[in-house]
Amino acid sequence: MRVSVVLCTYDPALFDTFRDVADDVLDQTHSPIELVVVIDGRPALADRVREAYGDRENVVIHCNDENRGLLESRNTGAELASGDVVAFTDDDVRVDSEWVAELVAAYEHTDALAVGGRMTPEWVAGRPGFLPAEFFWLVGVTHRGFGPDGDETAAGEVRNTFGSNISFDREVFLDLGGFDPTIGGRKGDANLQGGETELCARLEREYGHGMYYTPDARVAHKVFEYRTRPRWLADRAFWQGYSKRAMETLVPDSTGEESAFLRRLLTEFLPGRLWDLLREPSRERAARLVGLVAFTGLVGLGYCYGLTQFPGEFGASK
């Protein structure tokens, strides 16, 4: 099975990190593999990429004529790809050498049309003591409670995984029209996130399949220092709540996983953390309990703001 990995890049400051990712992809144990690099409207950066990888036969390099946003760049990469499967990752991660092999194994042993894997954290400046594992999704990392039946270590069908660790049967991806570029990024509403959610909802609607999650296909997300600052995380939580409300109206029946996670958060994780704090008091346990409550509240505030921008029946899709 030939796999094409689409890697989009935009920021020249991330060139060294981009090279780490590109090298990780080219060093995968699976073969054959193709790396498709899409530079989003940065000709000077494209020249650096060509200088580094232009002589590799299994590397395709394309530069957009202007900044078109991440989702449209990914669509362009998929169109240029030649693999049976098109996988996507980002320029701020490290990719496990068995990543593609694990994705391929899932395709070969299931009837999956889309496969995604687990995101692990690589804390560049250390993990903030107040960030509970239930909210790792704020920094693009697989969180506690994700996965089939809420078990992030188990394989099975889910709605979608993170965009840094997601793949599709290429023909199916192209038949669906790829990602909707009006969702998030630099196109449309810059605060609206959910391109993977929207695409996988279409996959389910058109093909009757969700995404197959395999936790052994691992990608580590580099969590830079600025992403661990309380103000950045608070802003992220608020706009994620806003996005969840938007998805309710833009993508019918797309927020069932969030509702199930919220119920588990309030009935299991929150009481459990409170009990652990009372049983064995510590500053770290207290900080993470406060963080869990604060981030839940901020997501709720963002959701309420979304109600004013995307009106309709509370908690239901149009």
Secondary structure as UniProt FT lines:
FT   STRAND          3..9
FT   HELIX           12..14
FT   HELIX           15..26
FT   STRAND          33..39
FT   HELIX           43..53
FT   TURN            54..55
FT   TURN            57..58
FT   STRAND          59..63
FT   HELIX           70..80
FT   STRAND          85..89
FT   TURN            91..92
FT   STRAND          93..95
FT   TURN            97..98
FT   HELIX           99..109
FT   STRAND          114..123
FT   TURN            129..130
FT   HELIX           133..139
FT   TURN            144..145
FT   HELIX           148..150
FT   TURN            152..153
FT   STRAND          156..158
FT   TURN            163..164
FT   STRAND          166..169
FT   HELIX           170..176
FT   TURN            181..182
FT   TURN            185..186
FT   TURN            190..191
FT   HELIX           195..207
FT   STRAND          211..223
FT   HELIX           225..228
FT   HELIX           230..250
FT   TURN            252..253
FT   HELIX           256..264
FT   HELIX           265..269
FT   HELIX           270..279
FT   HELIX           283..309
FT   TURN            314..315
//
